[in-house]
Amino acid sequence: MTQLPEVEVIRKDLEREIVGKRIKDVTVRSASLVGHQRNRPEFYNALEGRKIDAIMRRGTRLLLSLDDAHTLIVRLGSQATMTRETANREGGKDTQLVAVFTTGGALHYVDPDKDGEVAVVPTSDLAGMDELTPAGIDPLADQFTWPAFSRELVRRKMKLKSLLVDETFIIGLGDLYSDEILWTAGLDGARVSNTLSAQEVRRLYRAVLEVLYEAVKQGGTADAEGAQDEGDSGDFGDYINVYGRAGLPCARCRQPISLVKIDRKRSSYHCINCQT
Ligand SMILES: [Zn+2]
């Protein structure tokens, strides 16, 4: 699952591996990937011959800034990855884009669900693009402060689980990370956000940071319900305490983990003994 930690892991890896490289040759498998651009030749023209100057992240979008004042925007598909490969490595059936570099090596974009999108736009247009201005807080950015977090919990009056997966509040956590955060904080996802004590708010805030930074450090995780064998999945899977572990013992108190219903749409894996 491509949540915020996975996007940040991809960004960091690419920053180390492909910045400074010049693109020689681009191939895109399906036209739908270049939705914004009118057609594939136009997309190839926009990339071929360009050098990659920097890799940034805006919310869950990756921005590859090019040396001609244009930027390649990547909206990753729900199971997508981007990796550096050797130039002669053939893409598999899910490889939607291959960009070969002049000095060897290539960038592969692999998207099994084919629900991502890429586009090259003038860098000066980025500021006005709504899709690059997430409504919610980016918990890996400087704007994620304890007072701002606390204020929103009081204002929103929502169940914690529903709030943590609400992208207008905080971006990129999804079901897995929200459950891990609640377990780490020792809080029940059915608690309503404005009823937390100051100490509990602090615990939750710290848990968001702790879980996300650990996930980035471990290289993220594949969706616990699939894709564990893709080879690209990170090691955070070994650190999962509750998500997908119904019936297994809690790592803190050994009571079995339960899957509980939070509202009509959401359930949450949690330990009824130590999350209160
Ligand atoms: Zn427990």
Boltz pocket constraint, residues with backbone or C-beta under 6 A from the ligand:
constraints:
  - pocket:
      binder: B
      contacts: [[A, 250], [A, 251], [A, 252], [A, 253], [A, 254], [A, 255], [A, 271], [A, 272], [A, 273], [A, 274], [A, 275]]
      max_distance: 6.0
